[in-house]
């Protein structure tokens, strides 16, 4: 992603999570298999609770997150979002149809009916979005907001202390800067020139992959949106009020991992001391390392972790 000076001066955070964007990310996250230590139990619960009426969404929302934007509108409420989705029908292009139909796991006939403006197909889509939202997003909206707000608070602090480059590099473990180009390793490979449009940052507590770049709410000439994994994913956000600022930001277990790393520990020692699984300890250290809160180094077969100065600062401010 190529930034100009104007782009770097025009980076802001979204003001709040958006219902249908989070629904799209939730359906995607349910189909993925990464981060099983964090999302495994949640995926099992969604599999039991997601109504059959929501199944058409699987033809549109695929696990890689590279999905048609019309079904994930930047709308503040569910009702507003459903209206935006319906109004998008006449604007859909044949190129989009071919792309979506080629990715759909089921019969493409329903997708073709959508593009043909078949009323029954669009009613089916509206019902799928509404029922999925009621099952997966609505019951957890306060926790979704908590994860979103905590990430924005953290990155605002990171921005103030270390600048925009550290803020953006911390959105993913594979993100790094080369001059004014932000690179994230891994397929699919593509290149984007922002060209002075700027960037809107939007954390999601459901998304687990590398940051996704999408056209913004103002269309192709407006700012792009960078959707990235929130520092604390939904399964780690407690159902009640957090006991402290650090728990609210990181989640109770991840906060305990950071606290433990005041003294250098291996992944195995972390798992043993905190009574968590080894995969869970690895997931937590990976995210804390990406956020610049810990550093890791290999010592033979073991990996040693310790808190960074930024992590110590966060511990002191959040205690």
N, C-alpha and C positions, 0 to 999 in steps of 0.2 A: 504494500500500500504506500504510494508516493504522496508525501505531504509537501505543500508549499508553506512559506511563512504565514500566508493568510489562513491556510487550513489550521495550522497550529494555534493561531489566535482565535479560532472559531470552533473550539471543542467544548461542548457542554454535556451535562448529564440529563437524561430524561427525568421528568419531575415525579413520575409514579409508574408502577407496573400497569400493563394494559391487559384486560381480560382475555381477549382472543389471541394476542401474541403469546401470553403465558399458556393458554390452552394448547396452542400449536406446539410449543416447546414441551409441554407435558406429554402429549401424544407421541411426539418424537422420542422423548426420553424413555417412555415405556417400552418402545420397540428396540432400544439399544441394549447392548450387553456389556458396555464398559462400566467401570467403577462399581463392580458388584458389591463391594464391602459397604458402600454408602447407599446405593440405589436398589440393591437386590430385594430387600424386604418390601420396599415401596412398590417396586414393579409387580411383585406378587399380589399385593393388595389391590392395585389398580386393575390387574387382570381379573380379579373377582368382582370388582365394583363397577367396572365400565359397562354400561348397558349395551345390548346388541344393536340398539338403534344408532349407536355412534360408529358402527363398523365402516360406513362409507368414508369416514375421515382417513382411514388407512390407505385409500387409493390416492389421496392428495398429500398427506403428511408422511414423508418417508424418513427413515432413521438418520440420514445424513444432514437433515435440516435444510437442504437446498430445495425449498418448496415454493409453490405459487403464492405470491404475496397477497392475492386478493382474499384468501381465506384467513389471513392474519392481519387485519387492518389495525391501524394506529387509532383506535377508538377508546374513549375513557370508560364506557359502560358496555355491558353485553348488548342491550337493545340497540344502542347506536352502532355497535360493531356489526350486528346482524343486518341492519339496514344498509350499511356500507357494502357488505358482502353481496347482498342482493342487487344493489345498484351497479356492481362491477360486471354483472353478467354480459351486457351488450358490448363491453370493452375488451373482452377476452379475444385473443388472436389465434389463428390456426397454428402458428408456431408453438404457442403455449400448450395448445391441445395435444400436439404430437409429442411434446416433451413430457407432459403429465401422463398421457396414455401409455407411453413407453415405460414409465417408472411404476405404474400401478400394478400391484401384485394380483389383483383380481381381474374380472372381465372388464375391458375398457368401454363396454356399452353404456354404463352409467355416466362415465366421464364424457363420452360423446354426447349424451343427452343433455348434460349441463351446458356444453358449448353450443348446443342447438337450441338453447333457451326453453327446454322442456319444463313446464311448470311443476310437474310432479317431481322431477329430479331436483329442482331448486328447493322445493318444500322438504324433500328428504335431507338435503344438505343443511337447511336451517334447523330441522329437528335434530340432526346429528350433533351440530354445534351446541345447541341448547342443552341437550341431555348430557353430553360429555362435560360441558361446563358445570352443570349442576352436580355431577359425580366427582370430578377431579379437581376443579379449581375453586368453586364457591365455598365449600366447607373449610378450605385452608387459606382463604384470602388474607386473613390477618397475619399468618405466618409468611405468606408470599411477600406481603408488604414489608414485614420485618426484615426478611433476607435482602430485599431490594434496597431498603433504606440504610441498612447496615453497610452494604457494599459501597453505596454512594458516599456515606460518611467516611469510610476507610480510605477510599481513593481520593476524596477531597483532601484528607489529611496527607496522604502520600504525595499528592500534587503540590501541596504547600511546602512540604519538607524537601522533596527531591525532584520536582518538576514533572512536566507532562510526559517525558520519555519513560520515566520509571512507572508512572501511572498506567501507561498503555502496555509497556512490556510485562507488567504484572497481570495482564488479563489471561495469560496462558503460559504454561511451562516452556513451550517451544517458541515463544515470541521473543524477538530480538531486533535491535536497531542496526542499520547500516547507513550512516549519514542521516538523511531525512526520510529513509524508507523503513517502514515497519514490516518485518518478515516473520511469517509463521510457517515453520517447516511442516511438510506432510502433504499428501494429495487431498483434493485435486489442486493442481498448481494453476494459479491465475494471477494477473497483475492489474492493479487499479490505480489510476491517477485521479486524486480527488479534485485537482484543478481549482483550488480556492473555495470549494463549496463548504468545507468544514465537516464536522463529524458530531453526531449525537450518540452518546454512550448509554447503553441500556443493558444492565445486568439481568440475568434470568436465573432463578433458583432451580430451574429444571434442566437447562442446557448443560451438557457435559463435554462437548467437543471443542474444537478450536473456534475462535471468534468467527461470526458470520457477518458479512457485509451486505446490506440491503438498501434499496432505494428508500429515501426518507419520506415523511408524511407530506412534504411539499412537492413531490414529484422529482423527475430526473434532474432538474436544475437546482433543487434544494440540497440540503445537507444529507449525506449518507448516514445510515444507522449502523453502528457496530454493536451487535448483540453478543455477549460473552458470558461465561459461567460466573454467577455470583460467588463471592468468596465462601459463603456458607450455603450449601445446597439445601433444598427443602427438607429432606429427611433428617438433617442435623439441627433444624430449628425446633426448639421445644414447643409444646402445645400451650404453655402458660407463659407469664412474664419471665424474662431472664433474670437471674439472680444478680447480675452485674453487667456493666458496660461491655466487658470482654466477652461474656457469654452471649450477649445480644449480637455482637459482631461476628464471632467465630463459631458459635455453638458450644455447648458445655464440654464435649469431648475434645474438640479441636483446641479450645482454650486451655484445657488440661495438658494437652500435648505441648503447646507452646510454653506453658509454665514449667513443665518437666525439663525442657531443654535449656533451662538456665545452667544446668550441668550437662555436659556432652553425653549423649546416649546413642546406642545403636538402635536400629529399628526393632530388633528382637527385645531389647531391654525396655523400650517404650511399651511394646505390646504386653510384656509381662507386668511391668509396674502399674499400668493403667487398666489391666485386665480386659484388653481388647484383642481382636484377632490380628495376626501379622498383616494380612491384606488391608485391614482397616488402618493400621498404623502407617503403612506405606502410602495409602491414599491421602491421609492427613498431612504427612510430611511433604508429599509432592505439592499439595496446594499451598502450604505455608512457605515452601521454598519459592514457588512462583510469585508469591506476594512479597517476597523480600524479607520475610520475618525470620527465616532460619537459613542456615547454610549446611550443605552436606558434602562429605568427602569420603572416598572409599579407602578402607584400611584392610587390605587383603580381601577376604570374602565379605567382611562386614561393611556397613555404611554408617558413618558417625554423623550425628546431627547436633547442631548447637544453635542457639538463638543469636540473631544479629543485633546490631545496635538499634535498628529500627524496631525489632521485636521487643527489646528491653524497654524502649521508650513507650511502646504500646502497653506492655505489662504494667508499667508504672502509672500510666494515665488511666488504665481501665480497672485497676484494682479497687 
